[in-house]
Amino acid sequence: SVQAKKYLTQSAVAGGGRHGPASGTGSGSEISGAKGMGQMITTAVLSREYGVVQAGVMLTALFFVAVNLVVDQTYRFLDPRLRAR
């Protein structure tokens, strides 16, 4: 159980790092040739397309909130001490 929690924490932190939704890179975009969210937001900032910037930031924030929610719920499942709360 301790190993599972350690792996879960490392996976959640790594998911938001270099290959996160706002990084502009990632295995999916490298294979398909599609550009990432980071590049989209950067291009929108430089082009002064504020609606696209707002949408991109909102989607990125929602993604991180969803990932944190899933990680927190998984912790409750893995650690019996947290189930009683």
Backbone as a chain_set.jsonl record, in Angstrom:
{"seq": "SVQAKKYLTQSAVAGGGRHGPASGTGSGSEISGAKGMGQMITTAVLSREYGVVQAGVMLTALFFVAVNLVVDQTYRFLDPRLRAR", "coords": {"N": [[0.816, -1.188, 0.0], [1.956, 1.239, 0.752], [3.882, 1.471, -1.217], [2.223, 1.667, -3.441], [0.944, 4.129, -2.989], [3.158, 5.803, -3.112], [3.948, 5.447, -5.773], [1.656, 6.432, -7.033], [1.699, 9.138, -6.283], [4.103, 9.972, -7.515], [3.426, 9.528, -10.177], [1.33, 11.322, -10.555], [2.613, 13.778, -10.164], [4.51, 13.7, -12.211], [2.843, 13.714, -14.403], [2.003, 16.335, -14.738], [4.243, 17.665, -15.468], [6.813, 17.831, -17.724], [5.378, 16.703, -19.848], [2.799, 17.61, -19.654], [-0.542, 19.064, -20.112], [-0.164, 21.733, -20.797], [2.339, 22.002, -21.754], [3.046, 21.875, -24.399], [4.323, 19.857, -25.679], [4.584, 16.297, -26.095], [3.916, 12.772, -26.177], [1.705, 12.106, -27.789], [1.306, 14.371, -29.415], [3.732, 14.449, -30.701], [3.725, 12.158, -32.242], [1.401, 12.359, -33.865], [1.712, 14.824, -35.024], [0.214, 16.964, -34.337], [-0.225, 20.115, -32.726], [0.532, 21.171, -29.371], [-1.239, 22.173, -26.321], [0.19, 24.198, -25.023], [1.648, 25.456, -27.053], [-0.488, 26.387, -28.55], [-1.653, 28.241, -26.771], [0.472, 30.035, -26.455], [0.782, 30.998, -29.094], [-1.72, 32.214, -29.347], [-1.529, 34.231, -27.414], [0.518, 35.82, -28.508], [-0.778, 36.617, -30.807], [-2.775, 38.094, -29.795], [-5.295, 36.995, -29.222], [-7.577, 36.885, -27.15], [-9.778, 35.413, -26.255], [-9.18, 32.781, -26.995], [-6.926, 32.396, -25.434], [-8.056, 32.569, -22.86], [-9.787, 30.351, -22.941], [-7.952, 28.259, -23.304], [-6.39, 28.427, -20.952], [-8.391, 27.934, -19.078], [-9.191, 25.297, -19.758], [-6.78, 23.947, -19.225], [-6.546, 24.395, -16.46], [-8.871, 23.073, -15.559], [-8.2, 20.465, -16.276], [-6.02, 19.941, -14.535], [-7.331, 20.149, -12.052], [-9.135, 18.024, -12.273], [-7.355, 15.836, -12.44], [-6.116, 16.032, -9.911], [-8.345, 15.552, -8.29], [-8.951, 12.885, -8.957], [-6.586, 11.646, -8.046], [-6.719, 12.228, -5.285], [-9.066, 10.817, -4.591], [-8.223, 8.26, -5.161], [-6.221, 7.956, -3.25], [-7.856, 7.85, -0.968], [-9.024, 5.402, -1.419], [-6.824, 3.664, -1.293], [-5.682, 4.038, 1.249], [-6.718, 2.981, 4.265], [-7.085, 4.496, 6.589], [-7.978, 6.956, 5.773], [-10.513, 6.498, 4.868], [-12.36, 6.537, 6.925], [-12.893, 9.16, 7.461]], "CA": [[0.0, 0.0, 0.0], [2.854, 2.39, 0.778], [4.48, 1.55, -2.553], [1.199, 2.119, -4.374], [0.76, 5.562, -2.771], [4.363, 6.468, -3.608], [3.859, 5.419, -7.234], [0.568, 7.315, -7.426], [2.176, 10.513, -6.135], [5.091, 10.234, -8.553], [2.736, 9.572, -11.465], [0.555, 12.561, -10.625], [3.555, 14.892, -10.331], [5.115, 13.592, -13.541], [1.833, 14.015, -15.404], [1.896, 17.767, -14.943], [5.566, 18.231, -15.734], [7.238, 18.064, -19.102], [4.409, 16.235, -20.839], [1.462, 18.023, -19.232], [-1.37, 19.63, -21.175], [0.254, 23.089, -21.166], [3.766, 22.02, -22.085], [3.235, 22.019, -25.837], [4.934, 18.647, -26.217], [4.04, 15.068, -25.542], [4.016, 11.674, -27.125], [0.607, 12.16, -28.756], [1.52, 15.428, -30.403], [4.922, 14.11, -31.483], [3.394, 11.106, -33.206], [0.39, 12.791, -34.83], [2.087, 16.085, -35.635], [-0.66, 18.024, -33.833], [0.439, 21.001, -31.778], [0.027, 21.037, -28.017], [-1.951, 23.296, -25.719], [1.127, 25.269, -24.72], [1.919, 26.199, -28.281], [-1.719, 27.086, -28.913], [-1.805, 29.396, -25.895], [1.536, 30.984, -26.793], [0.413, 31.63, -30.368], [-2.87, 33.083, -29.104], [-1.044, 35.414, -26.698], [1.246, 36.657, -29.456], [-1.744, 37.137, -31.778], [-3.763, 38.833, -29.005], [-6.604, 36.331, -29.284], [-7.799, 36.705, -25.724], [-10.75, 34.346, -26.019], [-8.468, 31.503, -27.093], [-6.067, 32.315, -24.242], [-8.917, 32.254, -21.719], [-10.257, 28.965, -23.07], [-6.816, 27.356, -23.076], [-6.053, 28.443, -19.525], [-9.492, 27.278, -18.366], [-9.088, 23.848, -19.989], [-5.613, 23.454, -18.5], [-6.887, 24.393, -15.04], [-9.833, 21.984, -15.327], [-7.47, 19.2, -16.357], [-5.269, 19.741, -13.298], [-8.292, 19.91, -10.975], [-9.65, 16.661, -12.451], [-6.292, 14.891, -12.073], [-5.973, 16.061, -8.459], [-9.511, 14.89, -7.713], [-8.769, 11.439, -9.132], [-5.507, 11.223, -7.148], [-7.24, 12.265, -3.916], [-9.999, 9.709, -4.397], [-7.433, 7.023, -5.155], [-5.614, 7.891, -1.915], [-8.879, 7.375, -0.028], [-9.222, 3.977, -1.675], [-5.63, 2.912, -0.917], [-5.332, 4.206, 2.665], [-7.927, 2.759, 5.061], [-7.255, 5.529, 7.607], [-8.682, 8.092, 5.189], [-11.904, 6.119, 4.579], [-13.212, 6.828, 8.083], [-13.175, 10.609, 7.522]], "C": [[0.865, 1.259, 0.0], [3.495, 2.575, -0.595], [3.475, 2.083, -3.569], [0.97, 3.621, -4.231], [1.955, 6.347, -3.305], [4.325, 6.539, -5.135], [2.785, 6.377, -7.736], [1.004, 8.775, -7.356], [3.162, 10.862, -7.234], [4.437, 10.337, -9.922], [1.968, 10.873, -11.625], [1.471, 13.762, -10.845], [4.161, 14.867, -11.729], [4.115, 13.946, -14.634], [1.708, 15.494, -15.7], [3.207, 18.424, -15.318], [5.822, 18.472, -17.197], [6.186, 17.703, -20.126], [2.984, 16.564, -20.442], [0.708, 18.7, -20.362], [-0.906, 21.007, -21.635], [1.699, 23.142, -21.622], [4.026, 22.191, -23.574], [3.916, 20.828, -26.471], [4.259, 17.444, -25.592], [4.045, 13.997, -26.61], [2.913, 11.713, -28.172], [0.844, 13.205, -29.825], [2.755, 15.153, -31.254], [4.596, 13.087, -32.559], [2.447, 11.639, -34.285], [0.757, 14.075, -35.547], [1.198, 17.233, -35.196], [0.101, 18.853, -32.808], [-0.231, 20.878, -30.416], [-0.667, 22.289, -27.52], [-1.019, 24.473, -25.46], [1.44, 26.114, -25.938], [0.685, 26.974, -28.734], [-1.888, 28.358, -28.076], [-0.75, 30.451, -26.219], [1.22, 31.725, -28.089], [-0.749, 32.604, -30.177], [-2.457, 34.353, -28.357], [-0.352, 36.358, -27.665], [0.324, 37.284, -30.494], [-2.837, 37.979, -31.118], [-5.178, 38.302, -29.183], [-6.988, 35.927, -27.859], [-8.822, 35.617, -25.401], [-10.101, 32.971, -26.052], [-7.566, 31.314, -25.882], [-6.908, 31.924, -23.028], [-9.394, 30.804, -21.766], [-9.131, 27.971, -22.789], [-6.42, 27.285, -21.621], [-7.132, 27.733, -18.725], [-9.428, 25.758, -18.54], [-7.912, 23.24, -19.241], [-5.904, 23.373, -17.005], [-7.871, 23.265, -14.708], [-9.167, 20.619, -15.372], [-6.725, 18.927, -15.048], [-6.196, 19.493, -12.11], [-8.823, 18.476, -11.062], [-8.603, 15.617, -12.049], [-6.116, 14.861, -10.555], [-7.148, 15.395, -7.758], [-9.383, 13.372, -7.808], [-7.687, 10.922, -8.182], [-5.999, 11.204, -5.71], [-8.198, 11.114, -3.642], [-9.266, 8.365, -4.378], [-6.712, 6.858, -3.826], [-6.624, 7.369, -0.892], [-9.122, 5.881, -0.194], [-8.048, 3.156, -1.143], [-5.344, 2.951, 0.59], [-6.594, 4.066, 3.525], [-8.146, 3.819, 6.146], [-8.042, 6.713, 7.064], [-10.145, 7.774, 4.89], [-12.837, 6.513, 5.703], [-13.604, 8.296, 8.144], [-14.309, 11.003, 6.645]], "O": [[0.541, 2.235, -0.677], [3.635, 3.699, -1.077], [3.834, 2.859, -4.454], [0.816, 4.319, -5.233], [1.791, 7.422, -3.881], [4.637, 7.577, -5.719], [2.976, 7.056, -8.745], [0.715, 9.558, -8.261], [3.071, 11.937, -7.827], [4.853, 11.154, -10.744], [1.955, 11.462, -12.706], [1.145, 14.66, -11.621], [4.306, 15.914, -12.359], [4.513, 14.433, -15.692], [1.34, 15.869, -16.813], [3.259, 19.644, -15.469], [5.111, 19.246, -17.837], [6.109, 18.338, -21.178], [2.053, 15.87, -20.851], [1.253, 18.89, -21.449], [-1.22, 21.415, -22.753], [2.231, 24.228, -21.853], [5.114, 22.608, -23.967], [4.073, 20.789, -27.692], [3.456, 17.574, -24.667], [4.163, 14.286, -27.8], [3.159, 11.385, -29.333], [0.611, 12.955, -31.007], [2.818, 15.579, -32.407], [5.135, 13.149, -33.664], [2.66, 11.403, -35.474], [0.169, 14.388, -36.582], [1.4, 18.367, -35.631], [0.973, 18.339, -32.107], [-1.407, 20.528, -30.317], [-0.688, 23.321, -28.19], [-1.406, 25.624, -25.66], [1.491, 27.342, -25.859], [0.8, 28.088, -29.244], [-2.222, 29.418, -28.605], [-1.059, 31.642, -26.251], [1.375, 32.944, -28.165], [-0.766, 33.683, -30.768], [-2.978, 35.432, -28.637], [-0.605, 37.563, -27.647], [0.613, 38.365, -31.007], [-3.715, 38.512, -31.797], [-6.135, 39.07, -29.283], [-6.758, 34.798, -27.426], [-8.721, 34.97, -24.359], [-10.426, 32.101, -25.243], [-7.449, 30.205, -25.359], [-6.517, 31.048, -22.256], [-9.4, 30.114, -20.747], [-9.339, 26.963, -22.115], [-6.143, 26.203, -21.103], [-6.82, 27.0, -17.787], [-9.593, 25.017, -17.572], [-8.024, 22.146, -18.686], [-5.546, 22.39, -16.355], [-7.719, 22.584, -13.694], [-9.52, 19.722, -14.606], [-6.788, 17.82, -14.513], [-5.863, 18.691, -11.238], [-8.945, 17.795, -10.044], [-8.931, 14.629, -11.394], [-5.979, 13.786, -9.971], [-6.962, 14.74, -6.733], [-9.676, 12.66, -6.848], [-7.857, 9.864, -7.575], [-5.721, 10.252, -4.982], [-8.146, 10.503, -2.575], [-9.657, 7.448, -3.656], [-6.599, 5.741, -3.32], [-6.283, 6.542, -0.047], [-9.395, 5.179, 0.779], [-8.251, 2.07, -0.6], [-4.814, 1.986, 1.14], [-7.448, 4.952, 3.509], [-9.28, 4.021, 6.58], [-8.71, 7.407, 7.831], [-10.939, 8.69, 4.68], [-14.007, 6.8, 5.451], [-14.569, 8.64, 8.826], [-14.665, 12.18, 6.587]]}, "num_chains": 1, "name": "protein.A"}
